[in-house]
Amino acid sequence: MVALLSQPNNPNLDLFLSGFSVGSVSHIDIGVKVYVAVGKSVDKTVSLLQWTFRTFHGQEVCLLHVHRPSPLIPTLLGRFPASQASPEMVAAFRNEEREETMKLLSSYLLTCSRSKVKASIITTEADEVEKGILDLVNIHTIRKLIVGAIPDCTQGKNISRKATHIAKHAPPFCELCFVKKGKLIWTRQSLEAAHYREVNLRTDAENALRFTRQQQEKLLEEKEKTTHQLQKTMRNIALLDTHAQEANHRLEDLAGELKLIQSSIATLRHEKNKIQRKKIEATRWLDRWKSCGRYEETNDSKLFELPVFVLSDLETATCGFSESFVIGRGGYGVVYKGEILDKTVAIKKFHSYNMLRQTEFHRMEQVLGKLHHPYLVELIGVSPESWSLVYEYMPNGSLQDYLSNNNSISALNWKIRARIVADIASGLLFLHSSRPKTTVHGNLKPENILLDRNNRCKISDYGDNMLVATQALRCPSFRHCTTPCQDFSYTDPESYRTGAVTPKSDIYSFGLIILQLVTGRSLRGLIGEVHRAVSYGNITSVLDLSGGEWSSYVARRLVELGLQFCESNSRDRLELTPSLVKELERLPFLEEQITPSFFLCPILQEIMHDPQVAADGFTYEGEALRGWLGNGHETSPMTNLKLSHLNLTPNYALKLAIQDWVCKS
């Protein structure tokens, strides 16, 4: 609702107030109103009202307007002073002025209404606007007035004379806010506001002082408590220091005792190792003396006993049989690398199932302890408690490591391979010749042929079959679990069927190893391929060329021996004899001698092993000549003339001469 208040007892306002509802001052709650002095400039007034709405949100607004009558009256002859115009003309012009003012104020009220602000108007007439505003302030006891101008007290630009007059002469109870372009420029507080603010400041200061005193009292109390706790803590620290000093003295005493104990343990371990080494050396010398006939038989079997290691020794050497120390696995057990007696060793721990009784284990260890040969991996000691054997460690791995890797096998030239064959033959002959009972390896394969730093080989696991019960060996499931995971194994077919292991079983496995060393191929179909190459007189087609330029005689001889060792019927297999071993030991050095030309086959240009005389009078290698004739040739390989007959005659004299030359070379 809009109320229009006017100054009372002013007869000049009767016409100006027509059309407005006039309310008395007593009906207006001036205490919550904000009074705004508005003029004829619509833009400035609207900007001033918007600032007021934002600043005093939710408060009622009262618009103050002072109408200044124009001193000149417009006529047809021009503008004349009001005193010179007729009363009728003056009255008509004043009425027009009031109507224009009414329209202007109505637009201001509409602005308030759109902003949802409750508004009213107080207006009056005066010759000077600033004095009229001050009169309204005094009459209505206005306590907050908003003026849209800048007084001179701000020392800024665009200073308003009217604003300056209002700022200087406004009553003290009125708070003035001077706003320009939507910004508060200067404020003059009223005495009541200043007093109220001072009271509030005093109250705040008293409250702050009271709070500070309370905090100070609390701090003093906390200080006393903290001081008491600190004193108590210091006493505890002093007590703990005393205990710590006593503990340090005790620790020093214990450290001295520990060093003494450790020194004693080290001394005992050193003495134990020394005794073990002496025992090993003594055992070796006893075996050598016996082999040389310097030792008389005795019933004291303890002289042949190997050093016995307890379980804790092996656990220490392998960090509790840690998986990180495993260097091999098989059907019989697991092989660990360890350190015993300041020496790197290989510890083979057998699976507990399918094993013999402890008494038989002791009997077998006595047998194995007597087996000493340059091409057998040396057995250093035993551990019946853990079903383990301790062997010397071979650093270059196994022969299988080379055969299974094309890059590795190229490191073995044909001379090294021939020497490996000779070493294996020497070791096998020793095992098969051992007394009182022949020792059979039973599981000869490349994994059990180990190489030292000079690529000299030694046979390992030569006593495993002694430590496994006979019933277990005959059990198919045991044979299957110990057979390598491949299509063809190195096991003798007869032994696989019957379960009986004989020296001929080792010979069969040895033959397969020879063929693999010569050809560098896997076992699948190997025997058949080599047989075909020999029958066609083309051994070169199956040779492993990564071994270098093979000696033709060495290659042929190794192939012949390999095939003879691999005969399916054990009765047809060639036996391993000392003379044959000596021949194999000479093979790596044959190429260094000049071979007589008449020892060479004219077809193969290789040393003949089975010399045969043809109808042309020339001597050829038997298989090569049969291959020549078998291919449909009826002419001489040397003269190309037709042969009178196709019969072959063995040249025994030449064969004996060749064998004698090979043995002497």
Phi, psi and omega in degrees: 000134182260128178243136180250116180255139179228161180289128183288163176059037177239099185294343182283353185260000185299311180292324182296330184269359181293136182092352178249147174273131185255128178245157180274163182295327184294338180274358183249129179277088185291335185297334183252006183266155172244124184262134183235124177277116183247148180239202184273345179282111184294314183299313181295321182293317179298318178298320179294320180294318180298320176298319180297318180298319181289320186283319183245060184295130177089354180264152179285143183245139176237126183268125176259128179224128177251117180270123178256109181299142180289134180284346182248142181248124179285134177228180178291336181264003181125189182265128181237152175303150182298331181290338182265348180270161179288153180301325181296318180293320180296317182296319180295318181292321179296324179296319178297320179299316182295322179296319178297319179296320179300317179297318181297314181293326178297321178295325178293320178295323178296322177298318178295319181296319179296329178273007178058045178243130177287128187221155175217172185229137169237126183225156178204170177245140179201152179288333178237124186297317185295324179289324178297320179295317179295324178297316179296322179298316181289318183295315186262006179050054181285126184259346179215117184233133179254125182238133181266059179203173184243124176279167182285348180291345179275346180057039179251190179272165177056047180287135181261131178294321181295316180296323179296318180296318180295318182296327183277327189249002179292143181298154185297333184285352184261127175270127185251137175235117180258121187238140178222123178054045176076013180232141178283121184265316185202148180228135172244116183281155177275164179297321180296318180295318179297318179296318180297319179293320179297319178298317179296318179297319179296317179298316179298319180295318179296318178297318179297319179296318179296317179295321180296319179296320178296317179296322179296318178297319178296318180297321178296320178296315179295325178298317179297317179296316181296320178298318179296316179294322179297317178297319178295318179296320179297321177296319179295321179297318179298320179294318179295323177300319178297315179295321180296319178297318177296319179295322179296318178298318179294321179296320177298320178296316180294323179298320177297318178295321180296317178300320179296318179295315179298320178297321179294319179297316180298320179296316180296319179296320179297317179295321179297315179298320180297318179295319179298316179297318178297322180294318179296314180298320180297319179297318179298314182295323178298318179295320180294318179298320180294318181294334180267003179080014182264003186239129179272143181299145179216155179274358181279094183290346182291341180295337183259005182287141176278160174302136181254126178256138176278168183300322182295327178298315181289324177295321177294320182291333185243015182054051178071037182053051181292147179297333180290347179262000182287130177239358179187152177223153178200181181292334181277326183176199183238140180252130180243149172264135183208180179236119178224133179056041180059030182222139178284129184228166173247122184253117179259114181257114183282152172291142185289335181282154179063018182264162178285173176286165183299322181297318179290329176298317178296321180295319180291324180293330176293321179293313182294329180295340180270351184272100178235122182207147182301335184249025170242136176297126188287132175273118185271321183191178182226163175218087180300330182299325183247012182053055185228150173240141182249117182247165171292153183265131179256115190285338187266015176076200184252166177296331179297327178300326179279318183293330183273358182228117182298326180288326182283320184293336178295341178286346179259103177284176187294331179291318178296321180294319177296322179292323177298318178300316180295320180296316179297317180299318180296317179294318179295318180300321178296315180297315183288342181261001183294148181231154009279351183232135180295136178260124178252133180293304176083348181212045182285125180198165183303330179296335182261010174253107185257151183244141177267192184294337181259015181061026169271136188262156175222143181274132178244171177059030183283354179243009185297320184291341176288334186265007180243134183300146181300322179299324180291322180296326181280349182283123182301323182296324179291319180296324180292321183285338179266350179281136180302151182280076177210170186292322183233136180252177179269007184282138176299127180303321179295317179296324180293324181283317188265336184084357180273129181252123182231169175304328178295335176295317177294324180298319179299312180297322179297321179298319178297320180296321178299313181297323178292320179295324182284319186263335184070018184253167178282172185285340184298114177067016186293315183299317180296319180297317181293320178301315181295319180297321180291318182295329178271001181066031184231064181294330182302332183293339182252358181288146175276105185289346177291347177277004180096193180276103186293146167289126185300320181292317181297315181298314181296318182295318180294321178296317180299314180295319180300316180292321179292326177288335186262017177302138183295327177268123185298333180292335181272356183282145178289139179275153179268115184241162178301322180294322179293322178296319178297320177298317180295325180293336180272344185303317182297345185250004184293325185293340183285347179257155178278121182276130176304139185296328182282356173274351185264142177286130180299334181277309186269341186058039178231159178299132183278139176254331179229075184291133180229138180265129178265179183293340180277357178091353178271152179257133182232164169292131187305310184294323180295317181291321177295323177295322178297312181289325181294338179275009175096005179280134175241014181250166180284134177296338183266313186258347182065016176268154182291135180283143180288333176205169183250016180281148179244142181238123179297138178258083185293324181297315179294323180297316178295322179295318179296315180297320179295321179293320180295319182291327182277339185282000000 
